[in-house]
Structures are given as structure tokens and as C-alpha cells.
């Protein structure tokens, strides 16, 4: 099969490298499968919609296997191919977390839905990963980067994603659906929607300002403030929308 002429250089490179990561799969086979699975042109953005299940079932159907269990491609290879299609190999282009010997006093753990670097640009149900920060009034520490790729295999994808961040008290997302938001809240996590997204550390710096000023009741409670220390204040539009979701 000839390469479609409208592929950008970056898109073509990702597909070629992904094919190399899949034993026994040629570039033409991968390209054909992607064209069948993706409705519309193959672009850097559309490649980010491809999942491990897509590859597994796509190649299984070409081999005549209904469940994809005997296609001869191991799960690690499938995951690596998807990472490449998404624009990064494992460990590349990702911020590096730090290990804290002790948690800062009056700090909270915050998850940020992310697709790119150290940026808030992910939707809860489809983000590639969660960046996990320990935030105090004095410092912001990235303590973990958690891939959400395996959510594709879960019976309840939203519940799986909630479990990924169940040690966090706050979640920042670009968007989150009502049923998913309900699961997040039931897990004791406060969701905040920032439709415009932005750099994670800049957004968390704004949170720090709230922490050092007059935190709202929900945040004061997380910080362990006594009831008499808690001060009422008006929620921002984003926070009110998230809380009512």
C-alpha cells in the first residue's frame, strides 16, 4: 500500500515507528488498520484516539481471530506502539516526579488531567495520564505521573480512572461528564473544571494563593483547619460548575 500523500511528516514518522514496535506487522498493515479504525484523515490528533484495544482487535480481525488473544503480539508491544502513535515513547517528553521524604505540613494532593508535558489539557474520561502534585502554600512538588492507558481494558473506565487518583483530594480537568464527576466526588475528590486549561504549575500557583488567603470551606476542611478557622467565600465560576456537575 502506498502512503497517503496528505500525511504530515510527523504523522508518517509516528506510524512508521509504531510499526517497528509491533513484531510481525508491516508498515502497510498498520497503515491499513489505522485507516479502517479512524474516521477521517490520519493526523497527529486523530492518532491520539487509537487505543490498545483498537490495535488488538484490528489485527485480530485480519488474522481471523475473534477475541484477539492469539495474534502473537504481546501487550507490552501494543502499549509501546500506542505511546508512539500518541507522540511519545514511555518516559520521553514527560516531567520527572520527585520523591518526598515527608509530606509538607498542611499540603494537599492534586491530580491534573494531562495529555502533553506538564499541562492541564485533558478531559477526565480520555486524558492520557494524571500528573499528581503535593501542594502546600510554600511549594509545588510533582510526585507521580500515572498513565491512564489501562483504563481501556476496564469494565468501568471512569471507576478505573478514579482509582488511579484515589489518594488525591483535588482534581483539575478541562471537562468531566456528570456520571464521571459523581464517581469522583463519591471518592472524596473535589473536581475543578478549567475549560481553557493551561500550564499545570501556573494553575496550582493560583491554588496556593487561595490556600494562603481565605480558603473556601471545602479546601479548609482538606487542609485540616478547625471549623472556627474556616472562612466562607464565593466559589469561582469554574468551581461552582464543577461542584454542581
Secondary structure, DSSP 4 states (H G I P E B T S, - for coil): -PPPTT--HHHHHHHHHHHHHSTT--HHHHHHHHHHHSSS---HHHHTT--HHHHHHHHHHHTT-SSSTTSS--HHHHHHHHHHHHT--TTTT-PPP---SSPPTT-EEEEEEESSTTEE--BTTT-SEEEEEEE-SS-EEEEEEEE-GGGGG-SSHHHHHHHHTTT-SEEEESB--HHHHHHHHHTT-EEEE-TT-EEHHHHHHHHHHHHHS---HHHHHHTT--GGG----PPPHHHHHHHH-
